Amino acid sequence: MEDVKMICGLEIHVQIDTKSKLFCRCPTNYKDVEPNTNICPICTGMPGAKPMPVNKKAVDVALMVAKMLNCEIVLNKDIYFQRKHYDYPDLPNGYQRTSTPIGVNGNFLGIGIEEIHLEEDPGQYNPSLGLVDFNRCGTPLIEIVTKPDIRSPEEARKFLKNLLTLFRYLGYLRGEGTMRVDVNISIEYNGKKGNRVEIKNVNSIKGVYKVLKYELIRQKNIMKRGGEVKRETRAFLESQMITKAMRSKETAEDYRYIPDPDVQPIVIDEDWVKKIEQEMPETPLEKKRRFIEEYKVDEKDAEVLTADLDLAEFFEKVVKLTNDSKLAVVWVKNELVRSLNYHKLDLYECGVKPEHIAELIELIKKKVISEKIAKELVDEIVKNRGEKTPKEIVKEKNLTVIEDESYLIKAVEEAIKNNPSAVEDYLSGKKEALNFLMGQVMRITKGRAEPRKVIQLLKEKLDKK
């Protein structure tokens, strides 16, 4: 039997959402402006232009990320920037500034974190047109280097999804839209180790997953035929979902690292770290534990609610408005999320407010509306983007629970009369037939009947037969 083992480590680059660049005061907005407008002599590498002191906000965010990934902070030592030399049109200096580690030896979801450091983003080069836009040049990046602990494409996907959730909680990182991942993968096939291959600049979680699936097969097939996997750098062709050889794998010596004499080293002390710890937000794991303990939420429900910061905050506001965490789980996590998925909307853009769901829960508890009507109301609120409240829709469409018992009795009698086979099934001991008959009554009353009352009336009528 074939034995294949994957060994994978990731180098994850994410932009820090600061107003200014890492070594100058140019804006970091490069998407909504004309090319080469947010630039200066520093970020375009003009002769004689010297970098400004390192953007402190970028260092603060790097420290927060390091702490959230359980890293040891490099304290009371010079953290200096190095020049990483390579020639490419989007790198005006001919080198990229990258720091020595700020955090080391971390762990996230059982995956070791080798180091975290800062570096500057290069510009954007369009090889088909031969044009370079330097607006992005100098935007601060955090690079997270994992240990080679990832053993499957699925594990890599789960790790990155949870990492992006962590970034959203932190609030100072630009997330998957700017994330670029270098994937390092080798395999052991039937006890024989292959060489490590690096796939550069994969820009999505789906892409990383596809890269690993493809490389597993490609490398296994080479070794299966007795060949040797080349130590090389490859590119990911997203349109074809394959990788393609670019060049032989570089080593650190190829980049000719030297300390940058123009950038003063950073020294992080205990006071700086303590200040950062006080400013750090609650992590997803901490929030999940708190939801379980404080609101008595089931672990699986808490995991779903805290996977999205917007949803977690929305849920918590509904709980505070209703003082009912049980119903908040049902109508936020189950029904609101269902409706948002159906209408292909995100929570932040749908217009629905916690007050809408709290009002809906109040109407249910006071038995003004049935649960069936409440589900329809959720869809209606999402459809009209929160422009109308549940009470307004109930009044406008006359959706209140029918309290006239004589009307309900007539509806029950009609359902029994029109469904004799279901009645026979119930009388012969098939209790599920009762649910069918209740559904018929709900159809007749257009969902405005209270289910428990309908069941009571059905039993009274049927048990007399």
C-alpha positions in Angstrom: 0.0 0.0 0.0 1.3 3.5 -0.9 2.3 5.7 2.0 2.3 9.4 1.3 3.1 12.0 4.0 2.8 15.8 3.3 5.1 18.2 5.0 4.0 21.8 4.6 4.9 25.3 6.0 3.3 28.6 5.0 4.7 32.1 4.7 1.7 34.4 5.1 1.9 38.1 4.1 -0.9 40.4 5.1 -1.1 44.2 4.8 -1.4 46.3 7.9 -4.2 48.8 7.7 -2.3 51.9 8.6 -2.9 55.4 7.2 0.8 55.9 6.1 3.5 53.6 4.8 6.3 51.9 6.7 9.1 54.3 6.1 7.4 57.5 4.8 4.1 59.4 5.3 2.5 58.6 1.9 -1.1 57.2 2.1 -1.4 53.4 1.9 -4.5 53.7 -0.4 -3.4 52.3 -3.8 -6.7 50.8 -5.2 -8.9 53.9 -5.6 -6.4 56.4 -6.9 -4.6 57.1 -10.2 -1.3 55.1 -10.6 1.8 56.6 -9.1 0.1 59.4 -7.2 0.6 58.3 -3.5 4.3 58.3 -3.8 7.4 60.2 -2.7 11.2 60.0 -3.2 11.5 57.6 -0.2 9.0 54.9 -1.4 10.2 55.2 -5.0 13.9 54.8 -4.0 15.2 58.1 -5.4 19.0 58.6 -4.9 19.7 60.3 -1.6 16.2 59.8 -0.2 16.4 58.4 3.4 13.7 56.5 5.1 11.8 58.0 8.0 11.6 56.2 11.4 9.6 53.0 11.3 5.8 53.5 11.5 5.1 52.8 15.2 1.5 51.7 14.5 2.8 48.9 12.2 5.1 47.7 15.0 2.1 47.8 17.5 0.0 45.6 15.2 2.8 43.2 14.6 3.1 42.8 18.4 -0.6 42.2 18.7 -0.5 39.5 16.1 2.5 37.9 17.8 0.7 37.9 21.1 -2.5 36.5 19.6 -0.4 33.7 18.0 1.2 32.9 21.4 4.7 33.9 20.3 7.6 34.9 22.5 8.3 38.6 22.0 11.9 39.4 21.2 12.6 41.8 24.2 15.4 44.3 24.8 17.3 43.4 21.7 17.9 45.3 18.5 15.3 44.4 15.9 16.8 45.8 12.7 15.7 46.0 9.1 17.6 44.1 6.5 17.9 44.7 2.8 16.7 41.7 0.8 18.2 42.1 -2.6 16.5 41.0 -5.8 15.9 42.6 -9.2 12.3 43.1 -10.2 10.6 46.2 -11.8 8.2 46.7 -8.9 11.1 47.1 -6.4 12.6 50.6 -7.1 15.5 50.3 -4.5 16.6 46.9 -5.9 16.0 45.5 -2.4 13.1 45.0 0.0 13.3 46.0 3.7 12.4 43.2 6.0 12.9 43.1 9.8 14.5 40.5 12.0 11.9 38.5 14.0 9.6 40.4 16.4 7.9 37.2 17.7 9.1 33.6 17.7 8.1 30.1 18.7 4.4 30.6 18.7 1.5 28.2 18.2 -2.0 28.5 16.7 -4.4 25.6 16.4 -1.5 23.2 17.0 0.6 24.6 14.1 3.9 26.0 15.2 4.7 29.7 14.3 8.4 30.0 13.5 8.5 33.8 13.5 6.7 37.0 12.8 8.3 40.0 11.2 7.6 43.3 9.4 8.4 44.1 5.8 7.5 46.6 3.1 5.2 45.7 0.2 6.7 46.2 -3.4 4.8 48.0 -6.1 2.5 46.4 -8.7 4.0 45.3 -12.1 1.9 44.5 -15.1 4.3 42.4 -17.3 1.9 42.3 -20.3 1.9 46.1 -20.5 5.4 46.7 -19.0 3.9 49.2 -16.6 4.6 49.7 -12.9 2.4 51.4 -10.3 4.4 52.3 -7.2 1.4 53.4 -5.1 1.6 50.1 -3.1 5.3 50.4 -2.6 6.2 50.7 1.1 2.8 49.6 2.5 3.6 47.7 5.8 3.2 44.0 5.7 3.3 41.4 8.5 4.9 38.1 7.5 3.9 35.0 9.5 6.1 32.0 9.0 4.8 28.7 10.2 6.8 25.6 11.0 6.4 22.6 8.6 3.6 21.2 10.8 0.8 21.1 8.2 -0.1 17.6 7.1 -3.0 18.0 4.7 -4.7 20.5 2.3 -7.7 20.4 4.6 -5.5 21.4 7.7 -4.0 24.3 5.7 -7.5 25.5 4.8 -8.7 25.3 8.3 -5.6 27.1 9.7 -5.9 30.0 7.2 -9.7 30.4 7.8 -9.2 30.7 11.5 -6.2 33.0 11.0 -8.4 35.4 8.9 -11.0 35.3 11.6 -8.3 36.3 14.1 -7.3 39.2 11.8 -10.9 40.4 11.6 -11.1 40.4 15.4 -7.9 42.4 15.6 -9.2 45.0 13.1 -5.9 46.4 11.9 -5.2 44.0 9.0 -6.7 44.0 5.5 -7.4 40.2 5.3 -7.8 37.9 2.4 -8.1 40.6 -0.2 -4.4 41.5 0.3 -3.1 38.2 1.7 -0.4 36.4 -0.2 0.9 33.0 0.8 4.1 31.3 -0.2 3.5 27.6 0.1 6.4 25.3 1.0 5.7 21.6 0.4 7.6 18.3 0.3 6.4 14.8 0.6 7.6 11.4 1.9 6.6 8.6 -0.4 7.0 5.1 0.8 9.7 6.2 3.2 11.7 8.3 0.7 11.9 12.1 1.3 11.5 14.5 -1.6 12.9 18.0 -2.0 11.1 21.1 -0.9 9.2 23.1 -3.4 8.0 26.7 -2.9 4.9 28.0 -4.7 4.9 31.9 -4.6 2.2 34.4 -4.1 -1.0 32.4 -3.8 -3.7 35.0 -3.0 -6.6 33.0 -1.6 -7.4 30.2 0.8 -9.0 28.2 -2.0 -5.8 28.7 -4.0 -3.6 27.3 -1.2 -5.9 24.3 -0.9 -5.8 23.7 -4.7 -2.0 24.2 -4.8 -1.5 21.5 -2.1 -3.9 19.1 -3.8 -2.1 19.5 -7.1 1.4 19.3 -5.7 0.7 16.2 -3.7 -0.3 14.4 -6.9 2.5 15.9 -9.0 5.3 15.1 -6.5 4.0 11.6 -5.8 3.8 10.8 -9.5 7.4 11.9 -10.0 8.7 9.8 -7.1 6.5 6.9 -8.1 8.3 6.8 -11.4 11.6 6.8 -9.7 12.4 10.5 -10.4 13.5 13.2 -8.0 11.4 16.2 -7.2 13.4 19.4 -8.1 14.1 22.0 -5.4 12.5 24.9 -7.1 10.2 27.9 -7.0 6.9 27.5 -8.8 4.0 29.8 -9.8 0.3 29.1 -9.3 -1.8 29.5 -12.4 -5.2 30.1 -10.9 -7.1 29.9 -14.2 -5.9 26.3 -14.7 -5.5 25.4 -11.0 -2.0 24.1 -11.6 1.6 25.1 -10.7 4.4 25.9 -13.1 8.2 26.0 -12.7 9.6 29.5 -12.4 13.3 29.1 -11.3 15.5 27.0 -9.0 14.8 27.6 -5.3 16.6 30.5 -3.8 18.5 30.4 -0.5 19.1 33.2 2.0 22.5 33.7 0.4 20.9 34.5 -3.0 19.2 37.6 -1.5 22.5 39.0 0.0 20.9 40.2 3.2 22.6 43.1 4.9 21.4 45.3 7.8 20.0 48.6 6.4 22.3 51.4 7.7 19.6 54.0 7.1 16.9 52.5 9.5 17.4 52.7 13.2 16.8 49.4 15.0 13.7 48.9 17.2 14.0 47.8 20.8 10.9 46.4 22.4 10.7 46.4 26.2 8.2 45.0 28.8 6.3 48.3 29.2 5.6 48.4 25.4 4.3 44.9 25.5 2.1 45.5 28.6 0.6 48.6 26.8 -0.2 46.5 23.7 -1.8 43.7 25.9 -4.2 46.3 27.4 -5.2 47.4 23.9 -5.7 43.9 22.5 -9.3 42.9 21.6 -10.9 39.6 22.8 -9.8 36.7 20.6 -12.4 34.3 18.9 -11.4 31.6 21.3 -11.9 33.8 24.4 -15.2 35.0 23.0 -16.3 31.4 22.4 -15.5 30.4 25.9 -17.3 33.5 27.3 -20.5 32.7 25.2 -20.5 29.2 26.6 -20.0 30.3 30.2 -22.0 33.5 30.3 -24.9 32.8 27.9 -25.0 29.0 28.3 -24.6 28.6 24.5 -23.9 25.1 23.1 -20.2 24.7 22.0 -21.1 24.1 18.3 -23.4 27.2 18.3 -20.7 29.3 20.0 -18.2 28.2 17.4 -20.5 29.3 14.5 -21.4 32.6 16.2 -17.8 33.6 17.0 -16.4 32.6 13.6 -17.7 35.9 12.3 -17.1 39.0 14.4 -20.1 40.9 13.0 -22.3 37.9 13.8 -20.9 37.6 17.3 -21.5 41.2 18.1 -25.0 41.1 16.6 -25.9 38.1 18.7 -24.6 39.7 21.9 -26.6 42.9 21.3 -29.8 40.7 20.7 -29.1 38.9 24.0 -28.8 42.2 25.9 -32.0 43.5 24.3 -34.1 40.4 25.0 -32.3 38.8 28.0 -32.9 35.5 26.2 -29.8 33.8 24.8 -31.7 30.6 23.9 -34.1 32.4 21.5 -31.3 34.7 20.3 -29.3 31.6 19.1 -32.4 30.3 17.2 -33.2 33.6 15.5 -29.7 34.9 14.9 -27.6 31.9 14.2 -30.2 29.7 12.6 -32.9 31.8 10.9 -31.1 35.1 10.1 -28.0 33.3 8.8 -30.2 31.0 6.7 -32.0 34.0 5.2 -28.7 35.9 4.5 -27.2 32.8 2.8 -30.4 32.4 0.7 -30.3 36.1 -0.4 -26.5 36.0 -0.8 -26.0 38.9 1.6 -23.5 39.7 4.3 -24.7 40.8 7.7 -23.0 44.1 7.5 -24.7 45.0 4.2 -28.2 43.6 4.8 -29.6 46.5 6.9 -31.0 44.2 9.6 -30.4 45.5 13.1 -30.3 43.7 16.4 -33.4 45.7 17.4 -35.3 44.0 14.5 -34.5 40.5 15.8 -35.2 41.5 19.4 -38.6 42.9 18.4 -39.3 39.6 16.5 -38.5 37.6 19.6 -40.8 39.8 21.7 -43.7 39.2 19.2 -43.1 35.4 19.5 -42.9 35.4 23.3 -46.1 37.4 23.5 -47.8 35.0 21.0 -48.6 37.8 18.7 -47.1 35.8 15.8 -46.5 32.1 15.2 -43.0 30.7 14.6 -43.9 30.0 11.0 -44.8 33.6 10.5 -41.7 34.7 12.3 -39.5 32.7 9.8 -41.3 34.5 7.0 -40.8 37.8 8.8 -37.0 37.2 8.9 -37.0 36.8 5.1 -39.1 39.9 4.7 -36.8 42.0 6.9 -33.7 40.8 5.0 -35.4 41.4 1.6 -36.4 45.0 2.4 -32.9 45.6 4.0 -34.3 46.5 7.4 -36.4 49.3 6.1 -39.5 48.0 7.9 -39.6 46.6 11.5 -41.3 43.3 12.3 -44.2 45.1 14.0 -44.8 47.3 10.9 -44.8 44.2 8.6 -47.2 42.3 10.9 -49.6 45.2 11.0 -49.3 45.9 7.2 -49.9 42.2 6.3 -52.2 41.2 9.2 -50.0 38.4 10.3 -51.1 38.2 13.9 -51.9 34.8 15.5 -55.5 33.8 15.1 -57.1 33.8 18.5 -60.7 33.1 17.4 -61.1 29.4 18.5 -64.2 28.9 16.4 -62.2 29.8 13.3 -59.5 27.4 14.3 -62.0 24.6 14.9 -63.4 25.1 11.4 -59.9 24.9 9.9 -59.2 21.7 11.9 -62.5 20.2 10.8 -61.7 21.1 7.1 -58.3 19.5 7.3 -59.7 16.3 8.8 -62.5 16.2 6.2 -60.1 16.7 3.3 -57.5 14.1 4.4 -59.3 10.9 5.4 -56.2 8.7 4.7 -54.1 10.7 7.2 -56.9 10.5 9.7 -57.0 6.6 9.3 -53.2 6.5 9.7 -53.4 8.5 12.9 -56.1 6.3 14.3 -54.2 3.2 13.4 -51.2 4.4 15.5 -49.1 6.4 13.0 -48.5 9.5 15.2 -46.5 11.2 12.4 -49.9 11.7 10.6 -50.7 14.3 13.2 -47.9 16.5 11.9 -49.2 16.2 8.4 -52.7 17.3 9.5 -51.2 20.2 11.5 -49.4 21.3 8.3 -52.7 21.3 6.5 -54.3 23.5 9.2 -51.3 25.9 9.0 -51.8 26.0 5.2 -55.5 26.9 5.6 -54.8 29.6 8.2 -51.8 30.9 6.2 -49.4 30.1 9.1 -51.3 32.3 11.5 -52.4 29.5 13.8 -50.5 28.7 17.0 -49.1 25.2 16.5 -49.6 24.0 20.0 -53.3 25.1 19.9 -53.7 23.3 16.6 -52.3 20.1 17.9 -54.6 20.3 21.0 -57.7 20.8 18.8 -56.7 18.1 16.4 -56.3 15.6 19.2 -59.6 16.5 20.7 -61.4 16.0 17.4 -59.6 12.8 16.4 -59.7 11.1 19.7 -63.5 11.2 19.5 -63.6 9.1 16.4 
